[in-house]
Each structure stands twice: as structure tokens, then as C-alpha cells.
């Protein structure tokens, strides 16, 4: 399975990354603006406006998520497997992992002679 870059949840994730990057890269501006640096103050206001627009877009994305999630087909349909087959595969993988970890533990406990 792959991620769809056009999916609304991906747009939300992208916008969050943009907000985080913008905020982190311009965090020094508030100190400079407080110390009376007028160019820094102007840039700070532009950055704050960009952050406000991104947050507004994210708010719109969040309101669309419930409808988007409701349209996602169930896992069994996406995997083209019955629920019983999914559960049996998960159970068999769980026993494989348990068996592997037990054999590794046994090998680690053996002392070379």
C-alpha cells in the first residue's frame, strides 16, 4: 500500500510541517523585534500572517477529515482478505516472532565451551 499525496490527511501533514519549519526558522525574530529592530518587526509580521493562513487552512482540512475517513474502505476490503484470514495471519506471525525471540534467547544463554 502507498500513501496518496492528494489525500486530505497528507495535506494536513504537509501544512503542519510547513508551520513547524516556518516557526522554527523565524523564532529569533521576536527577540529582535522586541529590541526595536524595525526590519525584524516587519518580517515578523509577515511570518505571523503566513502562520495564520496556514493554521486557517489546517482548520479547514480538519473539518473535512471525518467525511474523508468515512470513505476509506475497511481493512479487509483493502487487503482483499476475510477478517478470519487476517486474524489467522496475525496469529501465525505472532507465534513466529515469539518462536524466533525464544530461540535467540536460548542461543544467547548458551555458554561456549
C-alpha positions in Angstrom: 0.0 0.0 0.0 1.2 3.5 -0.7 0.3 7.0 0.6 -1.7 9.2 -1.6 -0.2 12.7 -1.7 -3.5 14.1 -2.7 -5.3 12.7 0.4 -6.6 15.4 2.8 -4.7 13.9 5.7 -1.5 14.2 3.8 -2.3 17.9 3.0 -2.8 18.4 6.7 0.5 16.7 7.5 2.3 18.9 4.9 0.8 22.1 6.3 1.8 21.0 9.8 5.4 20.6 8.6 5.3 24.0 6.9 4.1 25.6 10.1 6.7 23.9 12.2 9.5 24.8 9.8 8.3 28.5 9.5 8.0 28.9 13.2 11.4 27.3 14.0 13.3 29.2 11.3 12.0 32.6 12.4 11.8 32.2 16.2 14.7 34.6 16.6 12.6 37.5 15.1 10.5 38.0 18.2 13.6 38.9 20.3 15.0 41.2 17.6 11.6 42.8 17.2 11.3 43.4 21.0 14.7 45.1 21.0 13.4 47.7 18.5 14.7 46.3 15.2 12.1 47.6 12.7 13.1 45.4 9.7 12.8 42.4 12.0 9.4 43.6 13.2 8.2 43.9 9.6 9.4 40.3 8.7 7.9 39.0 12.0 4.5 40.4 11.0 4.8 38.7 7.5 5.7 35.4 9.1 2.9 35.7 11.6 0.5 36.3 8.7 1.8 33.2 6.9 1.4 31.2 10.0 -2.2 32.4 10.5 -3.0 31.5 6.9 -1.5 28.0 7.3 -3.4 27.4 10.5 -6.6 28.5 8.9 -6.0 26.0 6.0 -5.3 23.3 8.6 -8.6 24.1 10.4 -10.4 23.6 7.1 -8.6 20.3 6.5 -9.5 19.1 9.9 -13.2 19.8 9.4 -13.1 17.6 6.2 -11.3 14.7 7.9 -14.4 12.9 9.3 -16.0 12.7 5.9 -12.8 11.6 4.3 -12.2 8.9 6.9 -15.7 7.6 6.5 -15.0 7.0 2.8 -11.9 4.8 3.5 -12.8 1.2 2.8 -12.4 -1.3 5.6 -9.0 -3.0 6.1 -10.4 -6.4 4.9 -11.5 -4.8 1.6 -8.2 -3.0 1.1 -6.2 -6.2 1.8 -8.7 -8.3 -0.2 -8.9 -10.8 2.7 -11.6 -12.0 5.0 -11.4 -11.0 8.7 -10.8 -14.6 9.6 -7.8 -14.8 7.2 -6.4 -11.5 8.6 -6.6 -12.8 12.2 -5.1 -16.2 11.3 -2.1 -14.5 9.6 -1.6 -12.1 12.5 -1.8 -15.1 14.9 0.7 -17.1 12.9 3.1 -14.2 12.7 2.8 -13.6 16.4 3.8 -17.2 17.1 6.7 -16.9 14.5 8.0 -13.8 16.3 7.6 -15.5 19.7 9.5 -18.6 18.5 12.3 -16.5 17.0 12.7 -14.5 20.1 12.8 -17.6 22.3 15.4 -19.3 20.1 17.5 -16.1 20.1 17.3 -16.0 23.9 18.2 -19.7 24.1 21.3 -19.1 21.9 22.4 -16.1 23.9 22.1 -18.1 27.2 24.3 -21.0 25.9 27.9 -20.6 27.2 30.6 -21.6 24.7 32.8 -24.5 25.9 
